[in-house]
Amino acid sequence: MSKILVVDDEAIITMQLEERLTAMGYTVAGMAASGEDAIDKARSLRPDLVLMDIVMPGKMNGIEAAQIITKELDIPVVFVTSYADDTIIEKAKSVRPYGYIVKPFNELEIKAAIEVALFRKATEQEEQKLRISAQEKISAGIETDTLAEDGLSYLDLPEIKTVLLKDIFTEIVLFLYTDQVVKEPIFKFALEEGIKKGGRNLFAYSQSTLQKYFPKEISKKELYTHRIKRNEVFALLPILEKCTESILYAGATNSLQILLDFSETEEFDDILAIRDLLLSKKENKTPVSGIIALNIGKIDHTLIKTLAEGIPKIIVSTGKETTLSFAHHTFPADSVSVVPQSTIDDVIKKSLEPVVLSLLDKPISGYDIVHEIYRRHNVLIPQARVYTILHDLEETGYLEIKVSGKSKMYCPTEKGKKHISQKLNDFKRVFQHILVSENKINADITDKK
């Protein structure tokens, strides 16, 4: 069980983190409220990881404290801060942190950052052991070519790849995952998009905390939830039968979107029966679509092959080195493709305006836009850049501000809706023009060869 040191001068934040970390299965080794206190606690407690605020009272800020902790104690640090402007980020990068989370945060972001940081640190330590072993063998006159080629190379951290995916609610999709952390943000996005689409939505799960994000939708019966208890997977069959039959009645909702997460896979025959039921309904033109999710760490390849038969779309999340990015409906992907995460970073940062515009299809705060971009594309954008775009749209009368609680919500005016739609179409045409030109160049080069 990993030990975490929490450093923040706000008591409410430290209490929230302590509660959430404990619920996730981590041990909170201690808490500190200043940079100096953080160093002292890290020296005495030797945690596996430090969650560090940046701006705190005292002579030393979080960045300075992180520099000492990482250099002296070799403990990974993940920053948790309200500040995300370019200047702060550049200073934070100088101490080579293992993560950077912008407040307000949620437990999914925290857990993902912790797991990636611990994974990265463990890999670095293993690699260091192999290097030391190689040096010792060299000193002893032992051949080390095989170790250099086969030992160190495969432990290098892989470049993160991003899988670009189109609308997931067009077919039955099989989502195979190996990492529990990876699935939660994907499931949340899938449920949100299914609710937007309308119709009936069913979320069946073995263990999940996602229900708390949808209390209104559940009370309005826009989203139905069902806990899959151990040895009761078969109970889903009559529920699915009833749901699919009811959408065929005159005046009923016209579709069923499902998200079925089988994190426990002992009842594999029942899972296959559910797959067969859904595929048969689909074949008979019943409007059902969505995700069947399975933890492939618990089944062998022959069962995976059996389960995949007849399912037209399959997504495999191989772990922390793979990011899944779902296309917004404004910019649909033509097909599934894989690109380096660094390319996604460049495109999002250099073409931020259309990304922000594509998220203004509902009242939304600037904070939520920053978090949505990060959640959907794994790219951290300084809040100042987003607010600059929003402010310009407000000044020209395309956005109006409505207050919801303590949040400012940006809402398109009638004039703004037309402007945003036209602007997005313009961006789309430009992107298509560039890509068509590029395809023509590639075709000419191929013809010449």
VOZA-140062 format. One line per field, with one value per residue (C-alpha): chain; residue number from 1; residue in one letter; x, y, z. Coordinates in nm, 4 decimals, padded with zeros to 6 digits. Layout:
N
c	c(A,...)
k	c(NUM,...)
r	c(A,...)
east	c(X,...)
north	c(Y,...)
up	c(Z,...)
//
This chain:
449
c	c(A,A,A,A,A,A,A,A,A,A,A,A,A,A,A,A,A,A,A,A,A,A,A,A,A,A,A,A,A,A,A,A,A,A,A,A,A,A,A,A,A,A,A,A,A,A,A,A,A,A,A,A,A,A,A,A,A,A,A,A,A,A,A,A,A,A,A,A,A,A,A,A,A,A,A,A,A,A,A,A,A,A,A,A,A,A,A,A,A,A,A,A,A,A,A,A,A,A,A,A,A,A,A,A,A,A,A,A,A,A,A,A,A,A,A,A,A,A,A,A,A,A,A,A,A,A,A,A,A,A,A,A,A,A,A,A,A,A,A,A,A,A,A,A,A,A,A,A,A,A,A,A,A,A,A,A,A,A,A,A,A,A,A,A,A,A,A,A,A,A,A,A,A,A,A,A,A,A,A,A,A,A,A,A,A,A,A,A,A,A,A,A,A,A,A,A,A,A,A,A,A,A,A,A,A,A,A,A,A,A,A,A,A,A,A,A,A,A,A,A,A,A,A,A,A,A,A,A,A,A,A,A,A,A,A,A,A,A,A,A,A,A,A,A,A,A,A,A,A,A,A,A,A,A,A,A,A,A,A,A,A,A,A,A,A,A,A,A,A,A,A,A,A,A,A,A,A,A,A,A,A,A,A,A,A,A,A,A,A,A,A,A,A,A,A,A,A,A,A,A,A,A,A,A,A,A,A,A,A,A,A,A,A,A,A,A,A,A,A,A,A,A,A,A,A,A,A,A,A,A,A,A,A,A,A,A,A,A,A,A,A,A,A,A,A,A,A,A,A,A,A,A,A,A,A,A,A,A,A,A,A,A,A,A,A,A,A,A,A,A,A,A,A,A,A,A,A,A,A,A,A,A,A,A,A,A,A,A,A,A,A,A,A,A,A,A,A,A,A,A,A,A,A,A,A,A,A,A,A,A,A,A,A,A,A,A,A,A,A,A,A,A,A,A,A,A,A,A,A,A,A,A,A,A,A,A,A,A,A,A,A,A,A,A,A,A,A,A,A)
k	c(1,2,3,4,5,6,7,8,9,10,11,12,13,14,15,16,17,18,19,20,21,22,23,24,25,26,27,28,29,30,31,32,33,34,35,36,37,38,39,40,41,42,43,44,45,46,47,48,49,50,51,52,53,54,55,56,57,58,59,60,61,62,63,64,65,66,67,68,69,70,71,72,73,74,75,76,77,78,79,80,81,82,83,84,85,86,87,88,89,90,91,92,93,94,95,96,97,98,99,100,101,102,103,104,105,106,107,108,109,110,111,112,113,114,115,116,117,118,119,120,121,122,123,124,125,126,127,128,129,130,131,132,133,134,135,136,137,138,139,140,141,142,143,144,145,146,147,148,149,150,151,152,153,154,155,156,157,158,159,160,161,162,163,164,165,166,167,168,169,170,171,172,173,174,175,176,177,178,179,180,181,182,183,184,185,186,187,188,189,190,191,192,193,194,195,196,197,198,199,200,201,202,203,204,205,206,207,208,209,210,211,212,213,214,215,216,217,218,219,220,221,222,223,224,225,226,227,228,229,230,231,232,233,234,235,236,237,238,239,240,241,242,243,244,245,246,247,248,249,250,251,252,253,254,255,256,257,258,259,260,261,262,263,264,265,266,267,268,269,270,271,272,273,274,275,276,277,278,279,280,281,282,283,284,285,286,287,288,289,290,291,292,293,294,295,296,297,298,299,300,301,302,303,304,305,306,307,308,309,310,311,312,313,314,315,316,317,318,319,320,321,322,323,324,325,326,327,328,329,330,331,332,333,334,335,336,337,338,339,340,341,342,343,344,345,346,347,348,349,350,351,352,353,354,355,356,357,358,359,360,361,362,363,364,365,366,367,368,369,370,371,372,373,374,375,376,377,378,379,380,381,382,383,384,385,386,387,388,389,390,391,392,393,394,395,396,397,398,399,400,401,402,403,404,405,406,407,408,409,410,411,412,413,414,415,416,417,418,419,420,421,422,423,424,425,426,427,428,429,430,431,432,433,434,435,436,437,438,439,440,441,442,443,444,445,446,447,448,449)
r	c(M,S,K,I,L,V,V,D,D,E,A,I,I,T,M,Q,L,E,E,R,L,T,A,M,G,Y,T,V,A,G,M,A,A,S,G,E,D,A,I,D,K,A,R,S,L,R,P,D,L,V,L,M,D,I,V,M,P,G,K,M,N,G,I,E,A,A,Q,I,I,T,K,E,L,D,I,P,V,V,F,V,T,S,Y,A,D,D,T,I,I,E,K,A,K,S,V,R,P,Y,G,Y,I,V,K,P,F,N,E,L,E,I,K,A,A,I,E,V,A,L,F,R,K,A,T,E,Q,E,E,Q,K,L,R,I,S,A,Q,E,K,I,S,A,G,I,E,T,D,T,L,A,E,D,G,L,S,Y,L,D,L,P,E,I,K,T,V,L,L,K,D,I,F,T,E,I,V,L,F,L,Y,T,D,Q,V,V,K,E,P,I,F,K,F,A,L,E,E,G,I,K,K,G,G,R,N,L,F,A,Y,S,Q,S,T,L,Q,K,Y,F,P,K,E,I,S,K,K,E,L,Y,T,H,R,I,K,R,N,E,V,F,A,L,L,P,I,L,E,K,C,T,E,S,I,L,Y,A,G,A,T,N,S,L,Q,I,L,L,D,F,S,E,T,E,E,F,D,D,I,L,A,I,R,D,L,L,L,S,K,K,E,N,K,T,P,V,S,G,I,I,A,L,N,I,G,K,I,D,H,T,L,I,K,T,L,A,E,G,I,P,K,I,I,V,S,T,G,K,E,T,T,L,S,F,A,H,H,T,F,P,A,D,S,V,S,V,V,P,Q,S,T,I,D,D,V,I,K,K,S,L,E,P,V,V,L,S,L,L,D,K,P,I,S,G,Y,D,I,V,H,E,I,Y,R,R,H,N,V,L,I,P,Q,A,R,V,Y,T,I,L,H,D,L,E,E,T,G,Y,L,E,I,K,V,S,G,K,S,K,M,Y,C,P,T,E,K,G,K,K,H,I,S,Q,K,L,N,D,F,K,R,V,F,Q,H,I,L,V,S,E,N,K,I,N,A,D,I,T,D,K,K)
east	c(00.0000,00.1648,00.2298,00.1400,00.2500,-00.0094,00.1211,-00.1292,-00.1912,-00.5704,-00.7105,-01.0203,-00.8071,-00.5874,-00.8943,-01.0541,-00.7355,-00.6903,-01.0468,-01.0245,-00.6777,-00.7829,-01.0928,-00.8700,-00.6560,-00.3523,-00.2000,-00.1711,00.1701,00.1328,00.0276,00.2210,00.1193,00.4433,00.7479,00.9759,00.7346,00.7055,01.0809,01.0953,00.8019,00.9465,01.2807,01.1215,00.8299,00.9927,00.6647,00.6402,00.5015,00.4288,00.1169,00.2453,00.0685,00.2766,00.1771,00.1994,00.2938,00.6526,00.9927,00.9786,00.7110,00.6130,00.8449,01.1490,01.0492,00.9961,01.3444,01.5020,01.2787,01.3464,01.7195,01.7923,01.5384,01.4568,01.0829,00.8436,00.6352,00.2977,00.1863,-00.1772,-00.2403,-00.4885,-00.2257,-00.1882,-00.0432,00.2620,00.5058,00.4140,00.4179,00.7652,00.8984,00.7338,00.8863,01.2350,01.2124,01.0881,00.7623,00.5859,00.2500,00.0561,-00.3112,-00.5198,-00.7740,-01.0631,-00.9783,-01.1669,-01.0607,-01.0156,-00.7563,-00.5773,-00.5654,-00.4520,-00.1701,-00.0558,-00.0564,00.1327,00.3895,00.4446,00.4686,00.7239,00.9304,00.9304,01.0447,01.3263,01.4439,01.4408,01.6346,01.8903,01.9384,02.0082,02.2606,02.4426,02.4384,02.5775,02.8572,02.9466,02.9651,03.1851,03.4194,03.4295,03.5000,03.1638,03.0008,02.7100,02.5877,02.2776,02.1903,02.2313,02.0174,01.7523,01.7546,01.7540,01.5753,01.2449,01.2255,01.2477,00.9267,00.7145,00.6040,00.2395,00.0114,-00.3329,-00.6149,-00.8628,-01.2136,-01.5367,-01.8839,-01.9091,-02.2896,-02.3362,-02.2639,-02.2000,-01.8417,-01.6196,-01.3874,-01.1067,-00.9017,-00.6143,-00.5992,-00.8878,-00.7742,-00.8049,-01.1708,-01.3389,-01.2900,-01.3946,-01.7096,-01.8019,-01.7640,-01.9683,-02.2543,-02.2543,-02.2662,-02.5381,-02.7564,-02.7021,-02.8107,-03.1408,-03.3345,-03.2800,-02.9412,-02.8467,-02.5292,-02.4564,-02.1450,-01.9776,-01.8073,-01.8239,-01.8500,-01.9807,-02.3433,-02.2734,-02.2041,-02.5555,-02.8112,-03.0478,-03.0334,-03.1011,-03.3975,-03.5398,-03.4962,-03.2670,-03.0112,-03.0859,-02.8222,-02.7871,-02.5329,-02.4008,-02.3641,-02.1341,-02.2893,-02.5816,-02.4662,-02.7571,-02.9976,-02.9016,-03.0671,-03.4317,-03.3469,-03.2032,-03.4991,-03.7412,-03.5461,-03.5189,-03.8839,-04.0091,-03.8290,-04.0270,-04.3634,-04.5431,-04.4416,-04.1492,-03.7965,-03.6332,-03.3038,-03.1183,-02.7569,-02.5839,-02.2646,-02.2015,-01.8829,-01.7883,-01.4870,-01.5448,-01.5392,-01.5976,-01.9461,-01.8167,-02.0991,-02.3541,-02.1506,-02.1543,-02.5307,-02.5714,-02.3496,-02.5565,-02.8810,-02.7575,-02.6222,-02.9480,-03.1472,-02.9158,-02.9585,-03.3364,-03.3090,-03.3665,-03.1960,-02.9473,-02.5814,-02.3059,-02.0197,-01.9501,-01.6425,-01.4248,-01.1103,-00.8844,-00.6335,-00.8608,-00.9247,-00.7016,-00.6715,-00.8997,-01.1904,-01.1188,-01.1372,-01.4668,-01.6166,-01.5101,-01.6895,-01.9608,-01.8776,-01.7904,-01.5769,-01.3119,-01.1100,-00.8131,-00.6604,-00.3169,-00.2306,-00.0913,00.1021,-00.2220,-00.4638,-00.8114,-00.9474,-01.3137,-01.3945,-01.6404,-01.9390,-01.8252,-01.5059,-01.5827,-01.2894,-01.3206,-01.1720,-00.9786,-00.6153,-00.3171,-00.0897,00.1749,00.0344,00.2861,00.1010,-00.2281,-00.0569,00.0664,-00.2665,-00.4766,-00.2431,-00.1975,-00.5650,-00.7244,-01.0050,-01.2003,-01.1530,-01.3071,-01.5849,-01.6763,-01.7419,-01.9798,-02.2841,-02.4123,-02.3588,-02.0082,-01.7507,-01.3923,-01.2697,-01.4879,-01.3513,-00.9923,-01.0823,-01.2826,-00.9877,-00.7593,-01.0046,-01.0845,-00.7426,-00.4918,-00.3688,-00.3261,-00.4134,-00.3395,-00.6682,-00.5635,-00.5649,-00.9165,-01.0508,-00.8994,-01.1082,-01.4212,-01.3717,-01.3387,-01.6614,-01.8399,-01.7175,-01.8589,-02.1962,-02.1575,-02.1562,-02.3431,-02.2583,-02.4998,-02.4117,-02.4694,-02.3730,-02.0191,-01.9440,-01.9671,-02.1301,-02.0696,-02.3798,-02.3993,-02.6497,-02.8710,-02.6239,-02.3417,-02.4877,-02.4861,-02.1337,-01.9963,-02.1598,-02.0211,-01.6768,-01.6576,-01.7625,-01.4881,-01.2279,-01.3503,-01.3210,-00.9668,-00.8603,-01.0151,-00.8476,-00.5066,-00.5542,-00.6787,-00.3739,-00.1478,-00.3158,-00.2699,00.1017,00.1413,-00.0508,00.1736,00.4851,00.3506,00.2674,00.6202,00.7696)
north	c(00.0000,00.3248,00.6020,00.9581,01.2868,01.5641,01.9225,02.2134,02.5164,02.4874,02.2554,02.1764,02.0571,01.8361,01.6804,01.6151,01.4561,01.2442,01.1142,01.0419,00.8857,00.6541,00.5505,00.4722,00.2372,00.4599,00.5396,00.9077,00.9097,01.2690,01.6243,01.9504,02.3155,02.4768,02.4024,02.3760,02.1436,01.9299,01.8725,01.7784,01.5370,01.3821,01.3220,01.1581,00.9693,00.8673,00.8521,00.6870,01.0083,01.3715,01.5637,01.9227,02.2603,02.5359,02.8641,02.8391,03.0669,03.0714,03.1354,02.8369,02.7598,02.4144,02.4224,02.4972,02.2280,01.9761,02.0461,01.9527,01.6492,01.5007,01.5767,01.4725,01.1940,01.0813,01.0903,01.1682,01.4856,01.5594,01.9236,01.9975,02.3693,02.6379,02.7972,02.6880,02.9909,02.9500,03.1120,02.8808,02.5740,02.6603,02.6979,02.3707,02.1895,02.2907,02.0436,01.7604,01.6771,01.3465,01.5155,01.8448,01.8627,02.1801,02.2515,02.1882,01.8228,01.4945,01.1557,01.0124,01.2760,01.2303,00.8505,00.8559,01.1010,00.8964,00.5649,00.7065,00.8701,00.5496,00.3461,00.5871,00.5860,00.2061,00.1785,00.4280,00.2376,-00.0943,00.0574,00.2008,-00.1452,-00.2941,-00.0217,-00.0845,-00.4576,-00.3941,-00.1767,-00.4442,-00.7061,-00.4785,-00.4358,-00.8147,-00.8642,-01.0305,-00.9872,-00.7388,-00.6901,-00.9014,-00.7109,-00.3776,-00.4779,-00.6931,-00.5761,-00.1963,-00.1216,-00.2879,-00.1034,00.2411,00.4319,00.4051,00.7114,00.7786,00.7025,00.8517,00.6548,00.8828,00.7420,00.8417,00.8450,00.5342,00.5182,00.3917,00.0205,-00.2367,-00.1705,-00.4087,-00.2165,-00.4295,-00.2749,-00.3856,-00.0871,00.0071,00.3720,00.4083,00.3126,00.5631,00.8842,00.6935,00.5617,00.9087,01.0539,00.7698,00.8229,01.1997,01.1562,00.8906,01.1205,01.4056,01.1785,01.1091,00.7859,00.5369,00.4789,00.1754,00.1582,-00.1812,-00.2223,-00.4383,-00.1507,00.2189,00.5684,00.7277,00.7321,01.0352,01.2455,01.1874,01.2308,01.4483,01.2196,00.9141,01.0818,01.1877,00.8295,00.9492,00.7049,00.3654,00.1973,-00.1675,-00.3206,-00.6524,-00.8678,-01.1666,-01.4780,-01.2716,-01.1626,-01.3650,-01.1145,-00.8657,-01.0756,-01.0066,-00.6395,-00.6031,-00.7924,-00.5564,-00.2449,-00.3465,-00.4484,-00.1241,00.1022,-00.0617,00.0488,00.3364,00.6661,00.5146,00.6566,00.5634,00.4081,00.2243,00.3084,00.0577,00.0593,-00.2822,-00.3185,-00.6765,-00.6163,-00.9641,-01.2293,-01.5642,-01.5926,-01.5856,-01.7951,-01.5427,-01.2572,-01.4393,-01.4837,-01.1091,-01.0378,-01.2750,-01.1118,-00.7617,-00.8702,-01.0481,-00.7381,-00.5281,-00.7680,-00.7392,-00.3581,-00.2826,00.0556,-00.0563,00.0489,00.1170,-00.0494,-00.3949,-00.3496,-00.6276,-00.6557,-00.8658,-00.9114,-01.1849,-01.3919,-01.5637,-01.4870,-01.7697,-01.6279,-01.2792,-01.4156,-01.5891,-01.2762,-01.0552,-01.2671,-01.0665,-00.7343,-00.4766,-00.2387,-00.3283,-00.0862,-00.2112,00.0052,-00.1403,00.0681,00.4043,00.4489,00.4643,00.7580,00.7278,01.0484,01.0662,01.3020,01.5801,01.5628,01.8880,01.7251,01.3554,01.1273,00.9311,00.6206,00.4927,00.6038,00.6227,00.9253,01.0346,01.2266,01.5020,01.5631,01.5996,01.8523,02.0589,02.0583,02.1467,02.4237,02.5802,02.5457,02.6230,02.8458,02.5733,02.3375,02.5933,02.6799,02.3117,02.2929,02.5901,02.3808,02.4186,02.6631,02.5957,02.7608,02.8392,02.5881,02.3178,02.3904,02.3499,02.0235,01.8904,01.9476,01.7671,01.4816,01.4300,01.4879,01.4645,01.8195,02.0848,02.4366,02.7493,02.8974,03.2449,03.1332,02.9922,03.2998,03.5271,03.3527,03.3608,03.7306,03.8230,03.6340,03.8083,04.1531,04.0979,03.9861,03.6180,03.4987,03.6068,03.5237,03.3540,03.2874,02.9362,02.9126,03.0499,02.9731,03.1978,03.0058,03.1164,03.0784,03.1489,03.4181,03.3622,03.5657,03.3690,03.0315,03.1356,03.2767,02.9653,02.7350,02.9373,02.9620,02.5877,02.5186,02.7556,02.5756,02.2387,02.3496,02.4782,02.1521,01.9475,02.1695,02.1194,01.7447,01.7134,01.9074,01.6826,01.3696,01.5010,01.5606,01.2090,01.0627,01.2515,01.1235,00.7661,00.7958,00.9209,00.6237)
up	c(00.0000,-00.1166,00.1390,00.0366,00.1968,00.1457,00.1410,00.1303,00.3524,00.3166,00.5832,00.3779,00.0845,00.3035,00.4684,00.1282,-00.0014,00.3109,00.2807,-00.0927,-00.0786,00.2033,00.0075,-00.2926,-00.0822,-00.0200,00.3195,00.4112,00.5788,00.6970,00.6149,00.5920,00.5435,00.4210,00.2097,00.5123,00.6926,00.3791,00.3668,00.7368,00.7028,00.3860,00.5610,00.8643,00.7032,00.3708,00.1730,-00.1694,-00.3229,-00.2313,-00.3391,-00.3273,-00.3410,-00.5038,-00.3359,00.0440,00.3361,00.4557,00.3039,00.0683,-00.1932,-00.3180,-00.6194,-00.4037,-00.1556,-00.4369,-00.5705,-00.2358,-00.1813,-00.5250,-00.5215,-00.1630,-00.1058,-00.4622,-00.3864,-00.6759,-00.6455,-00.8070,-00.7947,-00.6980,-00.7491,-00.8524,-01.0750,-01.4363,-01.6172,-01.8401,-01.5934,-01.3054,-01.5298,-01.6632,-01.3072,-01.2059,-01.5046,-01.3871,-01.0956,-01.3204,-01.1362,-01.1921,-01.2476,-01.2406,-01.1331,-01.1463,-00.8734,-00.8457,-00.8956,-00.8740,-00.7423,-01.0929,-01.1804,-00.8481,-00.8742,-01.2369,-01.1558,-00.8540,-01.0406,-01.3401,-01.1088,-00.9089,-01.2298,-01.3761,-01.0560,-01.0310,-01.3924,-01.3380,-01.0293,-01.2151,-01.5009,-01.2580,-01.1015,-01.4441,-01.5231,-01.1963,-01.2672,-01.6143,-01.4752,-01.2204,-01.4956,-01.7042,-01.4076,-01.3698,-01.7414,-01.8152,-02.1601,-02.1323,-02.4912,-02.4353,-02.1218,-02.2963,-02.5901,-02.4270,-02.0657,-02.0673,-02.3902,-02.3058,-01.9736,-02.1323,-02.0704,-02.3841,-02.5735,-02.4926,-02.7867,-02.8313,-02.9926,-03.1720,-03.1620,-03.3319,-03.1716,-02.9557,-02.9683,-03.3208,-03.2705,-03.0018,-02.8885,-02.6913,-02.4561,-02.3118,-02.0327,-01.8126,-01.5799,-01.3511,-01.3512,-01.7276,-01.7530,-01.5190,-01.7254,-02.0391,-01.8715,-01.7433,-02.0926,-02.2438,-01.9988,-02.0585,-02.4359,-02.4127,-02.2015,-02.4494,-02.7304,-02.5512,-02.5409,-02.2612,-02.0949,-01.8855,-01.6748,-01.5176,-01.3044,-01.0422,-00.8587,-00.9489,-00.8019,-01.1205,-01.0055,-00.7860,-01.0955,-01.2348,-00.9521,-01.1595,-01.4625,-01.2457,-01.0709,-01.4091,-01.5359,-01.8135,-01.6729,-01.5195,-01.3025,-01.2001,-00.9631,-01.0949,-00.7850,-00.7684,-00.9247,-01.0563,-01.4017,-01.5434,-01.3827,-01.6550,-01.9254,-01.8281,-01.7662,-02.1177,-02.2650,-02.0942,-02.1977,-02.5625,-02.5837,-02.4280,-02.6780,-02.9594,-02.8174,-02.9895,-02.8326,-02.6410,-02.6390,-02.9640,-02.8569,-02.5829,-02.4984,-02.2716,-02.0672,-01.9119,-01.7078,-01.6210,-01.3969,-01.2497,-01.5225,-01.3508,-01.5037,-01.8596,-02.0089,-01.8822,-02.0333,-02.3682,-02.3401,-02.2862,-02.5870,-02.8022,-02.6878,-02.7782,-03.1178,-03.2012,-03.1065,-03.3210,-03.6132,-03.5797,-03.6164,-03.2485,-03.1827,-02.9198,-02.9000,-02.6498,-02.4640,-02.3230,-02.1014,-01.9646,-01.7548,-01.9794,-01.6992,-01.5659,-01.8815,-02.1383,-02.5099,-02.6222,-02.4204,-02.5540,-02.9077,-02.8299,-02.6765,-02.9693,-03.2310,-03.4029,-03.2344,-03.5023,-03.2931,-03.0362,-02.8212,-02.6202,-02.3476,-02.2812,-01.9764,-01.8776,-02.2012,-02.4033,-02.4027,-02.5542,-02.7072,-02.8100,-03.0968,-03.0269,-03.2619,-03.4251,-03.5493,-03.6076,-03.6785,-04.0036,-03.8470,-03.5511,-03.5695,-03.3381,-03.3023,-03.0488,-02.7517,-02.8317,-03.1607,-02.9727,-02.7422,-03.0363,-03.2212,-02.9160,-02.7985,-03.1428,-03.2439,-02.9105,-03.0409,-03.2282,-02.9333,-02.6949,-02.9408,-02.9776,-02.6009,-02.5950,-02.6877,-02.3305,-02.0398,-01.9111,-01.6858,-01.7801,-01.5208,-01.6731,-02.0212,-01.8959,-01.7209,-02.0165,-02.2520,-02.0073,-01.9448,-02.3111,-02.4702,-02.1813,-02.2555,-01.9842,-02.1049,-01.8956,-01.7765,-01.8913,-02.2561,-02.2290,-02.0500,-02.3163,-02.5847,-02.3662,-02.2838,-02.6538,-02.7339,-02.4470,-02.5581,-02.9074,-02.7732,-02.8652,-02.5027,-02.1918,-01.8318,-01.5950,-01.2315,-01.0980,-00.7308,-00.7168,-01.0827,-01.3870,-01.6686,-02.0277,-02.2454,-02.6219,-02.7201,-03.0251,-03.2286,-03.0662,-03.1630,-03.5295,-03.5002,-03.3283,-03.5832,-03.8751,-03.7175,-03.6550,-04.0145,-04.1328,-03.9210,-04.0490,-04.4113,-04.3535,-04.1846,-04.4646,-04.7252,-04.5645,-04.5373,-04.8977,-05.0163,-04.8124,-04.9520,-05.3072,-05.2463,-05.1060,-05.4021,-05.6505,-05.4753,-05.4872,-05.8591,-05.9374,-05.7577)
//
